[in-house]
Amino acid sequence: METKGTLLEALGIEVVSVAKDKVVATMPVDERTMQPFGYLHGGATAALLETVASIASTANADLATQDVFGVELCIRHVKSPRERTVTGTATPHLLEAHKHVWDVECRDDSGELLSSGTCAVRIVPKAGR
């Protein structure tokens, strides 16, 4: 997957694994992803979690004829680290022809839960089809 010039590159998100039933990616907690008080920014976490859900939907879609778009993200932040790397994971909650809902979570290096929620993704025909 090409990430050059994207939000993934800007935030340092690296895709670790992609399967139809699970996507995993990591993101550093550094100057790109921290809020001014030195903790991981909730918006950066949201970007990581929508990324893993969207990639998971691409693994379940026909990209020759379909596009995927995240349409709803609902997450709860439990804790926020100051350093290291966080891991985002998406697993299926609902897979329908035109809508996917993913359970998403973000954990720190020790496996402690930082954020969790759901992300809905629409599967639509490519424009002009």
N, C-alpha and C positions, 0 to 999 in steps of 0.2 A: 504494500500500500504506500503510495507516494504521499508524503506529508510536508514536503518542502513548500514554504510560503503559506502554510495553513496555521490555524489556531493550535493544532497539535504541536507543530514545530515551535511556535512562540512560547507555549507553556511547558515544553519539554516532555510531552506525553509520548510514551513508547508503548506500542502494542506488543504484548507478550505472547498471547495465543488467541486464535480465532477458531471457533467451532460453532455449529448450528445451535448448540445448547449452552454455550458459555464463552464469553469473551473476557479477557483480562488485559489490563494496561496499567502502566505505572506513570507516576508524575513526581518530579522532585518538589520538595518544599524548600524554595529558595526565593531570591529577589523577584522572580517572575510570577510566583504564585502566592506570595505573602501579602497580607494587608499591612497597613502602616504600623500596627502594634506588634508585628513580628510573628504572627500566627498564620497558618494556612487560611487563605481567603475562601469563604463559602462559595463565591462565584467561580473560582478555579476548580473547586470540588465539583460544582454543578457541571462545568464544562467536561471534566473527566468522566462523570457518570453518564451524561448524555452521549458522549463519544462512544463509550463501550456499548451502550444500548443501540445506537445507530449502526455501529459496525456489526453487531449481532444480527440486526435486521438485514444488513447487506448479505450476510452469510445465508440468509433464508429467502432471499428474493432473487428474481431473474433480472440482473442488472442490465441485460441487453434490452429489456422492454419496460423495466420498472425503475423508479427512483424512490428513495426513502427519506423521510423528513421527521425529525423529532417534533412532536406537537404538544407534549405536556410532560413536565418534570416536577415531581413532588418529592422533596427530600427533607429529612430531619437531620440536623447536625447535633451530634452528641458531644463531640470533643474535637479540639483543634490542636495539631502539633506545631512545634516551632522549627523543626528540622527533619532531615532524612528524606525518605521516599514514601509515598502512599500508593496503594494499589486499588484500582477500581475494577469491579466485577459486575457483569450482567448475566442473569440466568432467566429463562423464559417463565413468564407468568401466564400469558395468553398469546397464542399464535393463530391468528385468523388470516384469511386471504388478503385483506386490505388494512389490517391493524394488528400491531404487535404491542404487547405490554411486557416490559422487562422489570424484574426485581433487580435493583442496583444497590451496591454498597461500596463504601470506601473504608479501607483498613490501613493501619500503620504497619511499620516493619515487624512489630511483635504480634500482629494479628488482631489488635484491639480495634473494635468497631468505632469509626469516627462519624460516619453518615450512612443513612440507608433510606430507601424509598422506591419509587417506581418511575418508569419513563415510558410514555406511549409514543409509538412511531407509526406513521401512516405509510402505506405502500401504495404508490400511485403510478398510473401508466406514464411513460416518458412523454413529454410534450410532443404533439403532432401525431400521436398514435391513437 
